[in-house]
Amino acid sequence: MSSARSDGRVQPARPGDPKRVGPYRIIGRLGSGGMGTVHAGLDPGGLRVAVKLVHAAHAADAEFRARFRREVQLSARVQGPCLMPLLAADPDADTPWLATAYAPGLTLDRHLAAHGPLTGGTLYAFAAGTAQALAAIHAAGVVHRDVKPQNVILTPAGPRVLDFGIARAADGTSVTRTGVMTGTPGWISPEHYRTGAVGPEGDMFAWATLVAHAATGRLPFGTGAPDVVAYRVMSADPDLVGLPGELRAVVGRALAKAPEGRPAAREIAEECAGVLAAQATRILPSGADPTLAVDRVGAEWDVPAADDPMWRPPARPGRRAIGITLATGAVIAGLAGGALALSAADTPSPPASGRPHGAAAGSATTATPSAGAGPAGTRTGRPEPASADSAEATIVTWRTARRARGEAELETETALGHDVSLGVGSDYDYDGRYEVGFAPPRKEVYIAISGAAPAPYIVQAVAKDACTTLRMMADIYAGLPYDEYVLVDATSPAAPAVVWEGNFRTNAGCATRVVDRDVTDGRQAPDWQPTETGLEAARIPSSDKAEIRVATDAVHRLFGEWNGNSRLFHDARYISDENTSIGFAPHEGAMYLWATKPEWNRDTQEEWAKAAADVACRALLTESRAGKEWVYAQYAVAVIGDDGAPRFLRWGSAGTCAS
C-alpha cells in the first residue's frame, strides 16, 4: 500500500478520519492509495509513525483480509538496514491497519522531479543501501515484488525501502493467480513478462532499473506503450549511459535477461559496499582514517532534512530507541508465530505424531514412483494395497482427499503453492507443480508433486517449506483442523508414491530428516546419478563444521573397516588420507567418497566400493535421524583411475541402508 505523498509532509486530517488507531494518536495524513490511507501518528512516547488503514470496502472482503493478515506476518519477519520496521498491526480489527516507523523525506520519483538525478557519494550510498534492504528481505524468505521509485524514500539518514511484502497484500496478489500480471511497466522482469515467474531475481532486476533511474533520471528500457516497453525489456540492451563505471558493471549484471544470470541481493550489497568504500576513500582528506566511517551509507549520504511543523517535538532519543525495540519485538512475537521457527535450526527433533505412522514426524521417505512394492527388498510400479482407514498415509488415503473448501483451506492451498514453488524453485532450480488435497477425518494435508521426478533433497526442501507455511497458516486460522502433512510423488501417474509424512504442529523448527521406507540393494538410486561436476564441487574444501565432522568420522570408520589391523603401508589395498577423501556437493545434496587407487583391479575396486557405500550410507542416515538441519540425502562412491577420471561404482540415498 504505497502512500501517494506530495512532498513528504503531513497534510491536515479530513472529516471522518480516525482520531486514534490502536495506541497511536492520528495528527494528519501522509497520503493515500487505491487500497487505503496512510496517516501520520504519534505513540504515547512521541514516536512518529505511519499508520496504514485499509479502505472499508476492502475490509469487508474476506479474501483481502486474509491476504493482508498473511502479509503482516511475512513483514514482521523482515528486519535489516534501510528498511522501515513494522511496529504493530491488527489485521483482525474492523478496519485492518499496520504501523511502521515514519520516514521523513521525498520518494525517489518526487526527489528526481524536484532535484534531478543522484550523484557522487549519495548515488553510491543509494545503491548500497537499497541492495542491503533487499538482501534482508530475501534472507527472511520474502519477495518484495514492487521495487520502484514510489516505494523508496530518501530520508536524511539514507534511503528507506517501503512496503516489503505489504504491496502484495495491497494489490491482492500475495500468492500467484493465473492470468494476473502484477507490477509497473518498465519495472517488470523478463521472466515475469514471459511466464509470470516471481522471485528474488525479479527484485534484483527492478533494483538495477531503480539505480539506473536514480543516476540518470531515465528508465534503462525507455518509456511508451506497455507492449513496446515489454519487448525492449525482453529483447533489447539497457541504456546505461551516464551511469558511473563502477556501478555500471554491477547494474548490467543485475539486468541479465535470464534470472539465473543475476547476482543475489547479498552479493550485490557486498559489491556495492566495496564500491562505496572505494569512492569514500578517494574523497577523504589527506591523512584521514578510512576505517572511521563505519556506516558508509549514512556517512556518504547527503540529503537535507526538511522541517515539518505539523509534527510534535519528538521524544528523547533514549526513549524513542526503546520504544522501537519493544514495539518491534512485540509485533514479531505476536504475529510471526510459526515464522519464528524458521530460525530455530538447532531445534531438537519433535516427538512422533500421536497417530501411528511408518515414518517419524518430520521424516522423509525417499522412495520413488519408478520402483514400488514387490518381493522383500525390491520395488515395483504398484503401490501397496491399503484401505482408506489405514493409520498410515498411503496412496489410497491420498486419493480420498478432497479439494479445498472455505476460506481457511483455500488460503492454505494457495499459500502452499506459492511458498513451495518460490522457495524450492529459487533455491534448487526445480520446476515442480504442487496440488493440495485435504482429508479432514485424518487431519492430513496432502501435497502431490508433479513435473520432473524430485531427487531426495528436493523432497526434503519441499517438506521444510510446506511445514513452515502450514505452521504459519495454523497461526492465522486457529481452527484449521489439520496436524499432519504428506508429500506424494505423482511425477509418474501410473506409480505415485508417498515420500514424506510429518506433524507440522509438533515440529516447531520444521527440522527435516531422511528415512527411507523401502530398501534397495544399495547398488544405485534410480532417481539420481552422480556427476563429475558434483565430484568437482565435493573437492572444494568445506568450512561447515557439520560436514567436516561427518566426513572425518566416516573416512576414519572406513579406514578401520577396510584396513583392519594391518599396518602394511606398502600393501596396494591400504588406504589413508593421502589417497581417500570425502566431500560434499551442496547443489546435488550429495556426499562423494573417492579413492585415488589406479593400481586396484576390478575385483578390489568393487569390494572397496561396497564397503565405502555402506559407511557413507550409514553416516548420512545417522546424521539425518539426529533431527538436525542436514541437506545431504545421497551418496556416491568412485575410484579415480590413471587418467584422473572417476569411475562411479555405487550410489544411492540415505534410506537404502535403513534395514
C-alpha positions as CSV (number, residue, x, y, z in Angstrom):
1,M,0.0,0.0,0.0
2,S,2.2,2.8,-1.2
3,S,1.4,6.3,0.0
4,A,0.9,8.9,-2.6
5,R,2.8,11.7,-0.8
6,S,3.1,15.0,-2.5
7,D,6.1,16.3,-0.6
8,G,6.6,14.0,2.4
9,R,4.9,16.5,4.8
10,V,1.9,15.8,7.0
11,Q,-1.4,17.0,5.4
12,P,-4.4,18.1,7.5
13,A,-6.8,15.4,8.6
14,R,-10.1,15.2,6.7
15,P,-13.6,14.8,8.0
16,G,-14.2,11.2,9.0
17,D,-10.5,10.4,9.6
18,P,-10.0,8.5,12.9
19,K,-8.7,10.3,16.0
20,R,-6.8,7.2,17.1
21,V,-5.8,3.9,15.6
22,G,-4.6,1.3,18.2
23,P,-2.2,3.0,20.5
24,Y,-1.5,5.9,18.1
25,R,-2.9,9.4,18.1
26,I,-3.6,10.5,14.5
27,I,-2.5,14.0,13.7
28,G,-2.9,14.1,9.9
29,R,-2.4,12.4,6.6
30,L,0.7,11.3,4.8
31,G,-1.1,10.1,1.6
32,S,-3.5,7.6,0.2
33,G,-3.6,4.8,-2.4
34,G,-6.1,2.6,-4.0
35,M,-6.2,0.2,-1.0
36,G,-6.1,2.6,1.9
37,T,-4.9,5.8,3.6
38,V,-1.6,6.4,5.3
39,H,-2.0,8.6,8.4
40,A,0.6,10.4,10.5
41,G,0.5,9.2,14.1
42,L,2.3,9.6,17.4
43,D,2.7,6.9,20.0
44,P,2.4,7.7,23.8
45,G,6.1,8.5,23.9
46,G,6.1,10.8,20.9
47,L,7.5,8.4,18.4
48,R,6.5,9.4,14.8
49,V,4.7,6.6,13.0
50,A,3.0,6.0,9.7
51,V,-0.3,4.2,10.2
52,K,-1.8,2.5,7.1
53,L,-5.5,2.0,7.3
54,V,-7.3,-0.3,4.8
55,H,-10.4,1.2,3.0
56,A,-13.7,0.0,4.4
57,A,-14.6,-1.7,1.1
58,H,-11.6,-3.9,1.2
59,A,-12.0,-4.6,4.9
60,A,-15.3,-6.2,4.1
61,D,-13.6,-8.5,1.6
62,A,-12.7,-11.8,3.4
63,E,-10.1,-12.8,0.8
64,F,-8.4,-9.4,1.0
65,R,-8.4,-9.5,4.8
66,A,-6.9,-13.0,4.8
67,R,-4.1,-11.9,2.4
68,F,-3.5,-8.8,4.5
69,R,-3.1,-10.9,7.6
70,R,-0.6,-13.2,6.0
71,E,1.4,-10.4,4.6
72,V,1.6,-8.8,8.0
73,Q,3.1,-12.0,9.3
74,L,5.7,-12.0,6.5
75,S,6.6,-8.4,7.1
76,A,7.1,-9.0,10.8
77,R,10.0,-11.4,9.9
78,V,11.9,-8.7,8.0
79,Q,14.5,-6.7,9.9
80,G,17.5,-5.0,8.4
81,P,19.3,-1.9,7.2
82,C,17.4,0.8,5.1
83,L,14.0,-0.7,6.0
84,M,11.1,0.7,7.9
85,P,10.4,-1.7,10.8
86,L,6.9,-2.9,11.3
87,L,5.9,-1.7,14.8
88,A,2.4,-3.0,15.3
89,A,-0.6,-4.3,13.3
90,D,-4.2,-5.6,13.8
91,P,-5.4,-7.4,10.7
92,D,-8.5,-8.6,12.6
93,A,-9.7,-5.1,13.5
94,D,-13.0,-3.8,12.0
95,T,-10.7,-1.8,9.7
96,P,-7.3,-3.6,9.4
97,W,-4.2,-1.5,10.0
98,L,-0.5,-1.6,10.4
99,A,2.1,0.9,11.7
100,T,5.7,1.4,10.7
101,A,8.3,3.9,11.8
102,Y,7.9,7.2,10.0
103,A,10.3,8.0,7.1
104,P,10.7,11.8,6.5
105,G,11.6,12.8,3.0
106,L,10.6,12.6,-0.6
107,T,10.1,9.4,-2.5
108,L,12.7,8.9,-5.2
109,D,10.4,9.9,-8.1
110,R,9.5,13.1,-6.3
111,H,13.1,13.8,-5.5
112,L,14.2,13.3,-9.1
113,A,11.4,15.6,-10.3
114,A,12.4,18.3,-7.8
115,H,16.2,18.0,-7.7
116,G,17.4,15.8,-10.6
117,P,19.5,12.6,-10.5
118,L,21.6,11.5,-7.6
119,T,25.3,12.0,-7.9
120,G,28.6,11.2,-6.1
121,G,28.6,9.6,-2.7
122,T,24.8,9.9,-2.4
123,L,24.3,7.7,-5.5
124,Y,26.8,5.1,-4.3
125,A,25.1,5.1,-0.9
126,F,21.7,4.8,-2.5
127,A,22.8,1.7,-4.5
128,A,24.4,0.1,-1.4
129,G,21.5,0.9,1.0
130,T,18.7,-0.4,-1.3
131,A,20.7,-3.6,-2.0
132,Q,21.2,-4.2,1.7
133,A,17.5,-3.7,2.2
134,L,16.6,-6.3,-0.4
135,A,19.2,-8.7,1.0
136,A,17.5,-8.5,4.4
137,I,14.1,-9.0,2.8
138,H,15.2,-12.1,0.8
139,A,17.0,-13.5,3.8
140,A,13.7,-13.6,5.6
141,G,12.1,-15.6,2.8
142,V,10.1,-12.6,1.4
143,V,10.0,-11.2,-2.1
144,H,9.2,-7.5,-2.5
145,R,7.7,-7.7,-5.9
146,D,7.1,-3.9,-6.2
147,V,10.6,-2.2,-6.2
148,K,10.1,1.2,-7.8
149,P,10.8,4.9,-7.1
150,Q,7.5,5.4,-5.3
151,N,8.5,2.7,-2.7
152,V,11.9,4.3,-1.8
153,I,12.0,7.3,0.5
154,L,15.2,9.5,0.6
155,T,15.4,10.3,4.3
156,P,18.1,12.5,5.9
157,A,19.7,9.3,7.2
158,G,19.7,7.3,4.0
159,P,17.3,5.5,1.6
160,R,14.5,3.5,3.0
161,V,12.7,0.8,1.1
162,L,8.9,0.6,1.8
163,D,6.2,-1.9,1.6
164,F,8.2,-5.1,1.7
165,G,5.6,-7.8,1.4
166,I,2.7,-5.4,2.1
167,A,2.4,-4.4,-1.6
168,R,1.4,-8.0,-2.3
169,A,-1.5,-7.7,0.0
170,A,-2.4,-4.3,-1.3
171,D,-2.8,-5.4,-4.9
172,G,-4.3,-8.7,-4.0
173,T,-1.5,-10.8,-5.4
174,S,0.3,-12.1,-2.3
175,V,0.0,-15.6,-3.9
176,T,0.2,-16.4,-7.6
177,R,-3.0,-16.2,-9.6
178,T,-3.3,-17.5,-13.1
179,G,-3.6,-14.7,-15.6
180,V,-2.7,-11.9,-13.3
181,M,0.1,-9.6,-14.4
182,T,1.5,-7.6,-11.5
183,G,4.0,-4.8,-11.4
184,T,4.6,-1.5,-13.2
185,P,5.7,-1.4,-16.9
186,G,9.4,-0.7,-17.0
187,W,9.9,-2.4,-13.7
188,I,8.8,-5.9,-14.6
189,S,11.5,-8.6,-15.2
190,P,11.8,-10.5,-18.5
191,E,10.7,-13.8,-16.8
192,H,7.6,-12.2,-15.3
193,Y,6.6,-11.0,-18.8
194,R,7.2,-14.4,-20.3
195,T,5.8,-16.8,-17.6
196,G,4.6,-14.7,-14.7
197,A,7.5,-16.0,-12.6
198,V,8.2,-14.0,-9.4
199,G,11.2,-14.4,-7.2
200,P,14.2,-12.6,-5.7
201,E,15.8,-12.4,-9.1
202,G,12.9,-10.2,-10.3
203,D,13.6,-7.9,-7.3
204,M,17.2,-7.6,-8.4
205,F,16.2,-6.7,-12.0
206,A,14.0,-4.0,-10.6
207,W,16.8,-2.9,-8.2
208,A,19.1,-2.4,-11.2
209,T,16.4,-0.4,-13.0
210,L,16.0,1.7,-9.9
211,V,19.7,2.5,-9.6
212,A,20.0,3.4,-13.3
213,H,16.9,5.6,-13.0
214,A,18.3,7.3,-9.8
215,A,21.6,8.0,-11.6
216,T,20.2,9.3,-15.0
217,G,16.6,10.2,-14.5
218,R,15.8,7.8,-17.3
219,L,14.5,4.2,-17.4
220,P,17.0,1.8,-19.0
221,F,14.4,0.4,-21.3
222,G,12.7,3.7,-22.0
223,T,9.0,4.6,-21.9
224,G,6.0,4.2,-24.1
225,A,3.2,1.7,-24.7
226,P,3.3,-1.2,-22.2
227,D,3.8,-3.8,-25.0
228,V,6.7,-1.7,-26.5
229,V,8.4,-1.5,-23.1
230,A,7.9,-5.2,-22.6
231,Y,9.5,-6.0,-25.9
232,R,12.5,-3.9,-25.0
233,V,12.8,-5.5,-21.6
234,M,12.8,-9.0,-23.1
235,S,15.0,-8.3,-26.2
236,A,16.9,-5.0,-26.1
237,D,20.1,-3.9,-24.3
238,P,19.6,-1.4,-21.5
239,D,20.6,2.2,-21.8
240,L,23.1,2.7,-19.1
241,V,24.8,5.8,-20.5
242,G,25.6,8.3,-17.7
243,L,25.9,5.6,-15.0
244,P,29.4,5.7,-13.3
245,G,31.6,2.9,-14.5
246,E,31.9,1.2,-11.1
247,L,28.1,0.9,-10.8
248,R,27.5,0.2,-14.5
249,A,29.1,-3.2,-14.3
250,V,27.1,-4.2,-11.2
251,V,23.8,-2.9,-12.6
252,G,24.5,-4.5,-16.0
253,R,24.8,-8.0,-14.4
254,A,21.6,-7.5,-12.4
255,L,19.8,-6.7,-15.7
256,A,20.6,-10.0,-17.3
257,K,17.7,-11.4,-19.3
258,A,18.0,-14.8,-17.6
259,P,17.2,-14.8,-13.9
260,E,19.9,-17.3,-13.1
261,G,22.5,-14.9,-14.6
262,R,21.8,-12.2,-12.0
263,P,23.7,-12.0,-8.7
264,A,21.8,-12.4,-5.4
265,A,21.0,-9.4,-3.3
266,R,23.6,-10.2,-0.7
267,E,26.3,-10.4,-3.4
268,I,25.2,-7.1,-4.9
269,A,25.1,-5.5,-1.5
270,E,28.6,-6.6,-0.7
271,E,29.9,-5.4,-4.1
272,C,28.2,-2.0,-3.8
273,A,29.6,-1.6,-0.3
274,G,33.0,-2.1,-1.7
275,V,32.4,0.5,-4.4
276,L,31.0,2.9,-1.9
277,A,34.1,2.4,0.4
278,A,36.4,3.0,-2.6
279,Q,34.5,6.1,-3.5
280,A,34.7,7.4,0.1
281,T,38.4,6.7,0.3
282,R,39.1,8.7,-2.8
283,I,37.4,11.8,-1.4
284,L,38.8,11.6,2.1
285,P,41.0,14.5,3.2
286,S,44.7,13.7,3.3
287,G,45.7,11.8,6.4
288,A,42.1,10.8,7.3
289,D,41.5,7.2,8.5
290,P,39.2,5.4,6.0
291,T,38.0,3.0,8.7
292,L,36.3,5.7,10.8
293,A,33.2,5.8,8.5
294,V,31.7,2.5,9.7
295,D,28.3,3.3,8.4
296,R,29.3,4.1,4.8
297,V,25.7,4.7,3.6
298,G,25.0,7.2,6.3
299,A,28.4,8.8,6.1
300,E,28.2,9.4,2.3
301,W,24.5,10.2,2.2
302,D,23.8,13.9,1.5
303,V,20.0,14.6,1.5
304,P,19.0,17.5,3.8
305,A,16.3,17.2,6.4
306,A,13.0,19.1,5.9
307,D,11.3,20.6,8.9
308,D,7.6,19.9,9.3
309,P,5.8,21.9,11.9
310,M,2.8,19.5,11.9
311,W,4.8,17.0,14.0
312,R,5.0,17.5,17.7
313,P,8.6,17.6,19.0
314,P,9.9,14.1,19.2
315,A,10.6,12.1,22.4
316,R,14.1,12.0,23.9
317,P,16.4,9.7,21.8
318,G,16.8,7.1,24.5
319,R,13.1,6.7,24.9
320,R,12.5,6.6,21.2
321,A,15.0,3.8,20.7
322,I,13.5,1.7,23.4
323,G,10.0,2.3,22.0
324,I,11.1,1.0,18.6
325,T,12.8,-2.0,20.1
326,L,9.9,-3.0,22.3
327,A,7.3,-2.5,19.7
328,T,9.1,-4.4,17.1
329,G,9.8,-7.3,19.4
330,A,6.1,-7.3,20.5
331,V,4.8,-7.4,16.9
332,I,7.2,-10.2,15.9
333,A,6.3,-12.2,19.0
334,G,2.6,-11.7,18.5
335,L,2.4,-12.1,14.7
336,A,5.4,-14.1,13.5
337,G,4.2,-17.3,15.3
338,G,5.4,-20.2,13.3
339,A,7.6,-18.0,11.2
340,L,9.9,-17.5,14.1
341,A,10.6,-21.2,13.9
342,L,12.5,-20.7,10.7
343,S,15.5,-19.5,12.6
344,A,15.4,-22.5,15.0
345,A,17.9,-24.5,13.2
346,D,19.0,-26.3,16.3
347,T,15.6,-27.3,17.5
348,P,15.5,-30.9,18.7
349,S,13.6,-33.4,16.6
350,P,10.0,-33.4,17.6
351,P,8.2,-36.4,19.0
352,A,6.3,-38.7,16.7
353,S,2.7,-37.9,15.9
354,G,0.1,-39.3,18.2
355,R,-1.3,-41.5,15.4
356,P,0.9,-44.4,14.4
357,H,2.8,-43.7,11.2
358,G,5.5,-45.6,9.5
359,A,7.7,-42.5,9.4
360,A,8.5,-40.3,12.4
361,A,7.2,-36.7,12.3
362,G,9.3,-34.6,10.0
363,S,11.0,-37.6,8.4
364,A,11.3,-38.2,4.7
365,T,10.7,-41.3,2.6
366,T,12.8,-41.1,-0.5
367,A,11.2,-43.9,-2.4
368,T,10.5,-43.0,-5.9
369,P,7.4,-44.0,-8.0
370,S,9.5,-45.7,-10.6
371,A,10.0,-48.5,-8.2
372,G,7.3,-49.9,-5.9
373,A,6.5,-52.9,-3.7
374,G,7.4,-56.3,-4.9
375,P,9.3,-59.1,-3.1
376,A,11.1,-58.1,0.1
377,G,13.8,-55.6,-0.6
378,T,12.6,-54.7,-4.0
379,R,10.0,-52.3,-5.5
380,T,7.6,-52.4,-8.4
381,G,5.4,-49.8,-10.1
382,R,2.4,-50.5,-7.9
383,P,1.6,-49.1,-4.5
384,E,1.0,-51.4,-1.7
385,P,-2.8,-52.1,-1.3
386,A,-4.3,-50.4,1.7
387,S,-7.7,-49.2,2.8
388,A,-8.8,-45.6,3.3
389,D,-8.9,-46.3,7.0
390,S,-5.2,-47.1,7.2
391,A,-3.5,-45.5,10.1
392,E,-0.5,-44.7,7.9
393,A,-0.8,-42.3,4.9
394,T,-1.0,-44.3,1.7
395,I,-1.8,-43.7,-2.0
396,V,-5.3,-44.9,-1.2
397,T,-5.8,-42.3,1.5
398,W,-4.3,-39.7,-0.8
399,R,-6.9,-40.5,-3.4
400,T,-9.7,-39.9,-0.9
401,A,-8.5,-36.4,-0.1
402,R,-10.7,-33.6,-1.5
403,R,-10.0,-30.1,-2.9
404,A,-10.0,-27.0,-0.6
405,R,-13.3,-25.7,0.8
406,G,-13.8,-22.5,2.7
407,E,-11.5,-19.5,3.3
408,A,-9.0,-21.2,5.6
409,E,-8.4,-24.2,3.2
410,L,-8.4,-22.0,0.1
411,E,-5.8,-19.7,1.6
412,T,-3.8,-22.6,2.8
413,E,-3.8,-24.2,-0.6
414,T,-2.6,-21.0,-2.4
415,A,-0.1,-20.3,0.3
416,L,1.5,-23.7,-0.1
417,G,1.6,-23.5,-3.8
418,H,3.2,-20.1,-3.7
419,D,5.7,-20.6,-0.9
420,V,6.9,-24.1,-2.0
421,S,7.2,-23.1,-5.7
422,L,9.1,-19.9,-4.8
423,G,11.4,-21.5,-2.1
424,V,12.3,-24.7,-3.9
425,G,12.3,-23.2,-7.3
426,S,14.7,-20.4,-6.5
427,D,16.9,-22.4,-4.2
428,Y,17.3,-25.6,-6.3
429,D,16.0,-24.5,-9.8
430,Y,13.3,-27.2,-9.6
431,D,10.3,-26.6,-11.7
432,G,7.7,-28.7,-10.0
433,R,3.9,-28.4,-9.7
434,Y,2.0,-28.9,-6.4
435,E,-1.6,-30.0,-6.0
436,V,-3.0,-29.7,-2.5
437,G,-5.7,-32.0,-1.0
438,F,-7.4,-32.2,2.4
439,A,-8.5,-35.2,4.4
440,P,-10.3,-33.7,7.5
441,P,-11.2,-37.0,9.2
442,R,-7.5,-38.0,9.1
443,K,-6.3,-34.4,9.9
444,E,-4.0,-34.7,6.9
445,V,-2.9,-32.2,4.2
446,Y,-1.6,-33.9,1.0
447,I,0.8,-32.2,-1.4
448,A,1.2,-34.0,-4.7
449,I,4.3,-33.2,-6.6
450,S,4.2,-33.4,-10.4
451,G,6.7,-32.5,-13.1
452,A,10.2,-33.7,-13.1
453,A,10.9,-36.6,-10.6
454,P,12.2,-35.0,-7.4
455,A,15.6,-36.0,-6.0
456,P,15.6,-36.8,-2.3
457,Y,17.0,-33.4,-1.3
458,I,14.2,-31.7,-3.3
459,V,11.6,-33.7,-1.4
460,Q,13.4,-32.6,1.8
461,A,13.3,-28.9,0.8
462,V,9.6,-29.2,-0.2
463,A,8.8,-30.8,3.2
464,K,10.6,-27.9,5.1
465,D,8.8,-25.2,3.1
466,A,5.5,-26.9,3.5
467,C,5.9,-27.3,7.2
468,T,6.8,-23.7,7.7
469,T,3.8,-22.5,5.6
470,L,1.4,-24.8,7.4
471,R,2.6,-23.6,10.8
472,M,2.1,-20.0,9.7
473,M,-1.4,-20.7,8.3
474,A,-2.3,-22.6,11.5
475,D,-1.5,-19.4,13.4
476,I,-3.6,-17.3,11.1
477,Y,-6.6,-19.7,11.2
478,A,-6.7,-21.1,14.7
479,G,-9.4,-23.6,13.8
480,L,-7.5,-25.2,11.0
481,P,-8.3,-28.9,11.7
482,Y,-5.0,-30.4,10.5
483,D,-1.7,-31.5,12.0
484,E,-0.1,-33.9,9.5
485,Y,1.2,-33.2,6.1
486,V,2.0,-35.8,3.5
487,L,4.0,-35.5,0.2
488,V,3.2,-37.7,-2.7
489,D,5.5,-38.1,-5.7
490,A,3.0,-38.1,-8.5
491,T,5.5,-37.5,-11.3
492,S,4.7,-40.9,-12.7
493,P,0.8,-41.1,-12.8
494,A,1.0,-44.9,-13.1
495,A,3.0,-45.3,-9.9
496,P,2.6,-42.5,-7.4
497,A,4.3,-42.9,-4.0
498,V,4.1,-41.4,-0.6
499,V,7.6,-39.9,0.0
500,W,7.1,-37.9,3.2
501,E,4.8,-37.5,6.2
502,G,5.2,-35.5,9.3
503,N,3.4,-33.4,12.0
504,F,3.9,-29.7,11.4
505,R,2.4,-28.7,14.7
506,T,4.9,-30.6,16.9
507,N,7.8,-29.9,14.6
508,A,8.4,-26.4,15.9
509,G,11.7,-25.9,14.0
510,C,10.4,-27.7,10.8
511,A,13.5,-29.9,11.1
512,T,13.8,-32.4,8.4
513,R,15.3,-35.9,8.5
514,V,15.6,-38.6,5.9
515,V,14.4,-42.2,6.4
516,D,13.5,-44.4,3.5
517,R,10.5,-46.7,3.8
518,D,11.8,-49.1,1.2
519,V,15.1,-50.9,0.9
520,T,17.1,-51.4,-2.3
521,D,20.2,-53.4,-2.8
522,G,22.3,-50.3,-2.4
523,R,23.7,-50.6,-5.9
524,Q,22.2,-47.3,-7.1
525,A,19.3,-44.9,-6.6
526,P,17.1,-44.9,-9.8
527,D,16.2,-41.2,-9.5
528,W,19.7,-39.7,-9.2
529,Q,23.1,-40.3,-10.7
530,P,26.5,-38.8,-9.6
531,T,28.2,-36.4,-11.9
532,E,31.8,-35.2,-12.5
533,T,30.5,-31.7,-11.8
534,G,29.3,-32.9,-8.4
535,L,32.6,-34.6,-7.7
536,E,34.4,-31.4,-8.6
537,A,32.2,-29.5,-6.1
538,A,33.0,-32.1,-3.5
539,R,36.7,-31.5,-3.9
540,I,36.3,-27.9,-2.7
541,P,37.3,-27.8,1.0
542,S,34.4,-27.2,3.3
543,S,34.2,-24.8,6.2
544,D,30.9,-26.2,7.5
545,K,31.5,-27.8,10.9
546,A,28.8,-30.5,10.5
547,E,30.2,-31.5,7.1
548,I,33.8,-31.7,8.4
549,R,32.7,-33.8,11.4
550,V,30.6,-36.2,9.3
551,A,33.3,-36.6,6.7
552,T,36.1,-37.1,9.3
553,D,34.1,-39.7,11.2
554,A,33.1,-41.6,8.1
555,V,36.6,-41.7,6.5
556,H,38.2,-42.9,9.7
557,R,35.5,-45.6,10.1
558,L,36.2,-46.7,6.6
559,F,40.0,-46.8,7.3
560,G,39.3,-49.1,10.3
561,E,36.9,-51.4,8.5
562,W,39.0,-51.7,5.3
563,N,42.5,-51.7,6.6
564,G,41.6,-53.8,9.7
565,N,44.7,-54.2,11.9
566,S,47.0,-54.1,9.0
567,R,49.9,-51.5,9.1
568,L,51.3,-52.6,5.8
569,F,51.5,-49.2,4.1
570,H,53.1,-50.8,1.1
571,D,50.1,-53.1,0.6
572,A,48.2,-52.0,-2.5
573,R,44.9,-52.4,-0.6
574,Y,45.9,-49.9,2.1
575,I,44.0,-46.6,2.1
576,S,44.8,-43.4,4.0
577,D,44.3,-39.6,4.0
578,E,46.7,-39.4,1.1
579,N,44.5,-41.4,-1.3
580,T,41.0,-41.3,0.1
581,S,38.7,-38.3,0.5
582,I,35.1,-37.3,1.3
583,G,33.4,-34.1,0.2
584,F,30.0,-32.6,-0.4
585,A,28.2,-31.2,-3.4
586,P,25.5,-28.8,-2.0
587,H,23.8,-28.3,-5.3
588,E,23.1,-32.0,-5.6
589,G,22.5,-32.7,-1.9
590,A,25.1,-35.4,-2.2
591,M,28.2,-36.7,-0.4
592,Y,31.0,-38.1,-2.5
593,L,33.6,-40.6,-1.3
594,W,36.5,-41.4,-3.6
595,A,39.8,-43.2,-3.7
596,T,42.8,-42.5,-6.0
597,K,43.9,-46.1,-6.4
598,P,44.6,-46.7,-10.1
599,E,46.5,-49.9,-9.2
600,W,43.4,-51.7,-8.0
601,N,41.9,-54.3,-10.2
602,R,38.2,-54.5,-10.8
603,D,37.5,-57.0,-8.0
604,T,39.3,-54.9,-5.4
605,Q,37.5,-51.8,-6.7
606,E,34.1,-53.5,-6.3
607,E,35.0,-54.8,-2.9
608,W,36.1,-51.4,-1.6
609,A,33.1,-49.7,-3.2
610,K,30.7,-51.9,-1.3
611,A,32.5,-51.2,2.0
612,A,32.7,-47.4,1.2
613,A,29.0,-47.2,0.2
614,D,27.9,-48.9,3.4
615,V,29.9,-46.4,5.5
616,A,28.7,-43.4,3.5
617,C,25.0,-44.5,3.7
618,R,25.2,-45.1,7.4
619,A,26.9,-41.8,8.0
620,L,24.2,-39.9,6.1
621,L,21.4,-41.8,7.8
622,T,22.7,-41.3,11.3
623,E,23.1,-37.5,10.7
624,S,19.6,-37.3,9.1
625,R,18.0,-39.1,12.1
626,A,19.7,-36.8,14.6
627,G,16.9,-34.3,14.0
628,K,19.3,-31.6,12.7
629,E,19.3,-29.4,9.6
630,W,21.0,-31.8,7.2
631,V,20.5,-31.4,3.5
632,Y,22.5,-34.3,2.2
633,A,20.4,-37.4,1.4
634,Q,22.5,-39.0,-1.4
635,Y,26.0,-40.5,-1.6
636,A,28.3,-41.7,-4.4
637,V,31.5,-43.8,-4.3
638,A,34.2,-43.6,-7.0
639,V,37.7,-44.7,-7.8
640,I,40.0,-42.4,-9.7
641,G,41.9,-44.0,-12.5
642,D,45.3,-43.3,-14.2
643,D,43.8,-40.7,-16.4
644,G,42.3,-38.8,-13.4
645,A,38.8,-39.7,-14.5
646,P,36.4,-41.1,-11.9
647,R,34.6,-44.4,-12.2
648,F,31.4,-44.2,-10.2
649,L,30.8,-47.7,-8.7
650,R,27.9,-47.3,-6.2
651,W,25.5,-44.6,-5.3
652,G,22.2,-44.3,-3.5
653,S,20.1,-42.4,-1.0
654,A,20.4,-42.5,2.8
655,G,17.3,-44.6,3.2
656,T,18.7,-47.5,1.3
657,C,20.6,-48.7,4.3
658,A,17.7,-48.3,6.7
659,S,17.4,-52.0,7.3
